[in-house]
Amino acid sequence: MRELQRAMIPDDENGEVLKRMLDDGDDLSLERPVEFFHVFPDEAAATAFASAAAERPFVSVDEPEVDEDDVWEVCVVRIMAPSHSAITALERELGELAETHGGFADGWGCSPADRETH
């Protein structure tokens, strides 16, 4: 079953991450927080993006944070099963929104599903 599921995942960057998750024994059918990261050159751009992203349905947005290199990051979180199509679509949508505010998408991540709560 896992091999069939693995074979149905496209061969791209998101697909490779999902395949590694499957190989590690993760159940991709289980929902969990998936984090989408975006970076910005300044606080104003990060804050504007965070406000706009918060208007999207089914997401929560962390407060913008600055790192030691003065790069601002905003994390958008959606509770979802990590499917290739859903991750790719939301990553594209948020990336386009980030670009309108002078930033860009910087990847996504999630922890393995917690089988205890499902």
C-alpha positions as CSV (number, residue, x, y, z in Angstrom):
1,M,0.0,0.0,0.0
2,R,2.8,2.4,0.9
3,E,4.5,1.7,-2.4
4,L,1.4,2.6,-4.3
5,Q,0.9,5.8,-2.3
6,R,4.5,6.7,-2.8
7,A,4.3,6.1,-6.6
8,M,1.4,8.5,-6.8
9,I,3.4,11.4,-5.4
10,P,4.9,13.6,-8.1
11,D,8.6,13.9,-8.5
12,D,9.3,17.4,-7.4
13,E,10.7,19.1,-4.3
14,N,7.4,18.8,-2.4
15,G,7.0,15.2,-3.6
16,E,10.5,14.3,-2.3
17,V,9.7,15.6,1.1
18,L,6.4,13.7,1.2
19,K,8.1,10.5,0.0
20,R,10.7,10.8,2.8
21,M,7.9,11.2,5.3
22,L,6.3,8.0,4.0
23,D,9.6,6.2,4.1
24,D,10.0,7.3,7.7
25,G,6.6,5.6,8.5
26,D,4.5,8.7,8.7
27,D,0.8,8.3,7.9
28,L,0.1,11.2,5.4
29,S,-3.7,10.7,5.8
30,L,-3.6,12.2,9.3
31,E,-4.0,15.9,9.9
32,R,-1.4,17.9,11.6
33,P,-0.2,21.5,11.6
34,V,1.7,22.3,8.4
35,E,3.9,25.4,8.6
36,F,4.6,27.6,5.5
37,F,7.5,30.0,5.9
38,H,7.9,33.4,4.2
39,V,10.7,36.0,4.5
40,F,10.7,39.7,4.1
41,P,13.2,42.5,4.0
42,D,11.6,44.6,6.8
43,E,9.0,44.6,9.5
44,A,6.5,46.7,7.5
45,A,6.4,44.2,4.7
46,A,6.2,41.2,7.1
47,T,3.4,42.8,9.0
48,A,1.4,43.7,5.9
49,F,1.8,40.1,4.6
50,A,0.8,38.7,8.0
51,S,-2.4,40.8,8.0
52,A,-3.3,39.8,4.5
53,A,-2.6,36.1,5.1
54,A,-4.7,36.1,8.2
55,E,-7.7,36.9,6.0
56,R,-7.4,33.5,4.3
57,P,-9.7,30.8,5.5
58,F,-8.5,27.9,7.6
59,V,-5.1,29.3,8.5
60,S,-3.5,30.9,11.5
61,V,-0.6,33.3,11.2
62,D,2.2,33.7,13.7
63,E,3.5,37.2,14.6
64,P,6.4,38.3,12.4
65,E,9.8,37.6,13.8
66,V,13.3,38.9,12.9
67,D,16.4,36.8,12.9
68,E,20.0,37.8,13.7
69,D,20.5,38.9,10.0
70,D,17.5,41.3,10.2
71,V,15.5,39.1,7.9
72,W,11.8,39.0,8.9
73,E,9.9,35.7,8.8
74,V,6.2,35.0,9.0
75,C,4.9,31.5,9.5
76,V,1.4,30.6,8.3
77,V,-0.1,27.4,9.7
78,R,-2.9,25.2,8.4
79,I,-4.2,22.0,10.0
80,M,-4.3,19.5,7.2
81,A,-3.3,16.1,6.0
82,P,0.0,16.7,4.0
83,S,-1.1,15.9,0.4
84,H,1.0,17.1,-2.5
85,S,-1.8,18.9,-4.2
86,A,-3.0,20.8,-1.1
87,I,0.5,21.8,0.0
88,T,1.5,22.9,-3.5
89,A,-1.6,24.9,-4.0
90,L,-1.4,26.7,-0.6
91,E,2.4,27.2,-1.0
92,R,1.8,28.8,-4.4
93,E,-1.1,31.0,-3.2
94,L,0.8,32.3,-0.1
95,G,4.0,32.7,-2.2
96,E,2.2,35.0,-4.6
97,L,0.8,37.0,-1.7
98,A,4.2,37.3,-0.2
99,E,5.6,38.6,-3.5
100,T,3.0,41.4,-3.5
101,H,4.5,42.5,-0.2
102,G,8.2,42.3,-1.3
103,G,8.9,38.8,0.2
104,F,9.0,35.2,-0.9
105,A,8.0,31.7,0.2
106,D,10.8,29.9,2.0
107,G,9.5,26.3,2.3
108,W,7.2,24.4,4.5
109,G,7.4,21.8,7.2
110,C,5.5,19.6,9.6
111,S,6.0,17.1,12.3
112,P,5.1,13.5,12.0
113,A,1.4,12.8,12.7
114,D,0.6,12.0,16.3
115,R,-1.2,8.7,16.1
116,E,-2.3,9.0,19.7
117,T,-4.8,11.8,18.9
118,H,-6.3,10.2,15.8
